[in-house]
Structures are given as C-alpha cells and as structure tokens.
Amino acid sequence: MKLLRLLLIPHFWLAAALSFSGVLPAQAIATDRRLAQSSTDPRAEAQQLLDEGSARIEAGDVNGAIAAWQQALDRYQQLGDSLGEARTLGNLGYAANAIGAHEQAIALYQIALGLARDLENPAMELNFLANLGLAHSALGQSELAIAAYEEALPLAQAQGNRGGEGAIAGGIALVYEQMGDYEQARAFYQIMLDVATEQGDTATAETAQTGINRIEEVLANP
C-alpha cells in the first residue's frame, strides 16, 4: 500500500516528550546512514532506517526523520513485514501530529491500527488509538476523539498501564471540558489525578488538579 508523502516542513516545534524504543544517540546518525546504504540485508536496512528516523527526531530533525521513515516503510512493505510497517506508520503519524498535519496523522494511524489488530498486538493498538484521539482532538473532532480514547482506556487498564490510563483519562477530560460536559470532565480529571498521585508524578497531578479546580469554578458560577 503506497501512501502520500508527508510534506517536509522547514520550521517546527516539537512539544511532546519522545518515547521511541531503540533510539540511537544523535552522533550515530551519519554512521547509521552509511550502514543503511551499504547493507545487503533488506530487513537490516529497514531497521537501520527506522532507528535513524528515531535518532533524527531526538536530534530535532523532523524532516530527516520523515525521510528516513518513509524509506523504511518502503522496505517493510516490499518485505511484507506487517509489524515493521505498523511501527513505521506509527512513527510517521507521530511526526505528522508534531508538525500539525493532523488529518494525515489520522490516516497513518488508522492504517497502523488495522495492522496492529491483524497482528493481535494490544500494546500497539493502545498506542495508535491514543494518538488517534490526540489527532482528532487537535482538529476539534470531539466525538471521534472520545471514541478513540474510550477504546484505548480499557486496553490500558487490561495491560496494567497506569501511566497510559492516566494520560488517556486526561485526554478525555479535556475533550469533555471543551464540549461543556463538565461533570464528565471532572470525573476523568479525577482519574488522571489519582493515577498521577499514585505514581508520584507531581507535575501531572498539578495539571489534573488545576483542571478539577477550573471545572468546579465553572459549575459554581453557571
């Protein structure tokens, strides 16, 4: 399956924390590029390109990351490697979200989600659903955002992923707050707060408490 190429954006700001697995140190980028070009093993070449994209994101080079991941995607598709394809599509979706190309991020994550479900990989499914919620929320598509988040939430719970559960609850709370459904928003901010407190995450707990305070102020002054 061929995808439209992402537009390369000359200037960007990446606000989200990075969590790619197997990220190479930034100084390894040039060496990795030479290895990828000289490799005679297509699967190894694809992995090297995937790692190079992660290293470039870590170094702040989103355009370079996109270019490397698009090459990796081509290799995985040629190999018929659905797991590698899903991972790469997810990374491209992350990059698309980061540069504000949310509609393209949604398209990428939807394909990745289908592959994750075919592979029966619930951890990847959780990741892609949560990021779909984020992209829909960024576009103001509240009902679609909640639908994606509410699919992701029980997956996080089933996997014992408390951090993911809290983050998803926070995403749901924000969407409900934007919709004016303050009771629902407060309930999900409370889940976010409980998880953050349990994990000793002071910054996230403060964010959740601020959300609760904001909701209670609105409800007190209808």
C-alpha positions in Angstrom: 0.0 0.0 0.0 1.5 3.3 -1.1 0.9 6.4 1.0 1.1 10.1 0.1 4.4 11.5 1.1 4.5 13.9 4.1 5.3 17.4 3.3 8.7 18.4 4.7 8.3 21.5 6.9 11.3 23.8 7.3 10.5 25.0 10.8 8.7 23.2 13.6 8.4 22.9 17.3 8.1 19.6 19.0 6.3 19.8 22.3 5.7 16.2 23.2 8.2 14.0 25.1 9.8 11.3 22.9 9.3 7.7 23.7 10.7 5.8 20.7 12.2 2.4 21.5 15.7 1.7 20.5 16.6 5.3 19.7 20.2 5.7 18.6 22.3 8.5 20.0 22.3 11.6 17.8 26.0 11.1 16.9 25.3 7.7 15.4 23.1 9.2 12.6 25.8 9.6 10.0 27.3 6.2 10.7 23.8 4.6 10.6 23.1 6.2 7.2 26.3 4.7 5.7 25.4 1.3 7.2 21.8 1.5 5.7 23.2 2.4 2.3 25.8 -0.4 2.3 23.6 -3.1 3.9 22.8 -6.1 1.7 20.1 -7.3 4.1 16.8 -5.6 3.3 15.4 -6.3 6.8 18.5 -4.9 8.5 18.4 -1.9 6.2 14.8 -1.2 7.1 15.6 -1.4 10.8 18.6 0.9 10.4 16.4 3.4 8.6 13.7 3.1 11.4 16.4 3.7 14.0 17.9 6.6 12.0 14.5 8.3 11.9 14.2 8.0 15.7 17.7 9.4 16.2 16.8 12.4 13.9 13.7 13.1 15.9 15.7 13.0 19.1 18.2 15.5 17.5 15.3 17.8 16.4 15.5 17.0 12.7 11.8 16.1 11.9 12.3 16.4 8.2 15.2 13.9 8.3 13.1 11.6 10.4 10.3 11.6 8.0 12.6 10.9 5.1 14.2 8.0 6.8 10.9 6.5 8.0 9.4 6.8 4.5 12.3 4.8 3.2 11.9 2.3 6.0 8.2 2.0 5.2 9.0 1.2 1.6 11.4 -1.6 2.7 8.9 -3.1 5.1 6.2 -3.1 2.5 8.4 -4.8 0.0 9.3 -7.4 2.6 5.7 -7.9 3.6 6.7 -7.2 7.2 3.4 -6.1 8.8 5.0 -5.5 12.3 7.7 -3.2 10.8 5.2 -1.5 8.6 2.9 -0.8 11.6 5.8 0.6 13.7 6.9 2.9 10.9 3.4 4.1 10.2 3.0 4.9 13.8 6.3 6.9 13.8 5.2 8.8 10.7 1.8 9.5 12.4 3.7 10.9 15.4 5.7 13.2 13.1 2.6 14.3 11.2 1.0 15.2 14.6 4.1 17.1 15.6 4.1 19.3 12.5 0.3 19.9 12.7 -0.6 17.6 9.8 -3.4 16.1 11.9 -5.5 14.8 9.1 -2.6 12.9 7.6 -1.7 11.6 11.1 -5.2 10.2 11.4 -4.8 8.4 8.0 -1.5 6.9 9.1 -2.7 5.8 12.5 -5.8 4.2 11.1 -3.7 2.1 8.8 -1.3 1.2 11.6 -4.2 0.4 13.9 -5.6 -2.1 11.3 -2.2 -3.8 11.1 -1.9 -3.9 14.9 -5.3 -5.6 15.2 -4.4 -8.1 12.5 -1.2 -8.8 14.4 -3.2 -9.1 17.7 -0.7 -6.7 19.3 -2.7 -4.9 22.0 0.2 -2.6 23.1 0.5 -1.2 19.6 -3.3 -0.9 19.4 -3.3 1.1 22.6 -0.6 3.4 21.3 -2.3 4.1 17.9 -5.8 4.6 19.5 -4.5 7.1 22.0 -2.7 9.0 19.3 -5.8 8.9 17.1 -7.7 10.6 20.0 -5.0 13.2 20.2 -5.2 14.0 16.5 -9.0 14.1 16.4 -8.9 16.4 19.5 -6.5 18.7 17.8 -8.9 19.1 14.9 -11.9 19.7 17.2 -13.5 16.4 16.3 -14.7 15.8 19.8 -16.9 12.7 19.3 -14.2 10.9 17.3 -11.6 11.8 19.8 -13.7 10.4 22.7 -14.5 7.3 20.7 -10.8 6.6 20.1 -9.8 7.4 23.7 -12.6 5.2 25.1 -11.4 2.3 23.0 -7.9 2.9 24.3 -8.8 3.2 28.0 -9.8 -0.4 28.7 -6.7 -1.6 26.8 -4.5 0.4 29.1 -6.4 -1.0 32.1 -6.1 -4.6 30.8 -2.4 -4.1 30.3 -1.8 -2.6 33.7 -0.5 0.5 32.0 -1.4 3.0 34.7 0.5 5.9 33.1 -1.3 5.3 29.9 -4.6 5.1 31.7 -4.0 8.5 33.4 -2.9 10.1 30.2 -5.9 8.9 28.3 -8.2 9.9 31.1 -6.7 13.4 30.9 -7.3 13.5 27.1 -10.9 12.5 27.6 -11.4 15.1 30.4 -10.0 17.9 28.2 -12.4 17.0 25.3 -15.4 16.8 27.6 -14.4 20.2 29.1 -14.2 21.7 25.6 -17.7 20.3 24.9 -19.1 21.8 28.0 -19.8 18.4 29.7 -18.3 19.5 33.0 -19.4 16.6 35.1 -17.8 14.1 32.8 -14.7 16.2 32.6 -14.3 16.4 36.3 -14.7 12.6 36.6 -11.9 12.0 34.2 -9.6 14.6 35.6 -10.1 12.8 38.9 -8.9 9.6 37.4 -5.9 11.5 35.9 -5.2 12.9 39.4 -5.5 9.6 41.2 -3.1 7.9 38.8 -0.5 10.7 38.9 -0.7 10.8 42.7 -0.2 7.0 42.9 2.8 7.3 40.6 4.4 10.3 42.4 4.1 12.4 39.2 3.7 15.8 40.8 3.6 17.8 37.6 0.8 15.7 36.1 -1.1 15.8 39.4 -0.9 19.5 39.5 -2.3 19.7 35.9 -5.1 17.4 36.8 -5.9 19.4 40.0 -5.9 22.6 38.0 -8.4 21.0 35.6 -10.7 20.0 38.5 -10.5 23.4 40.1 -11.3 25.1 36.8 -14.4 22.8 36.3 -15.6 23.4 39.9 -15.3 27.1 39.4 -17.5 26.9 36.2 -20.0 24.7 38.0 -20.2 27.1 40.9 -20.8 30.0 38.6 -23.3 28.7 36.0 
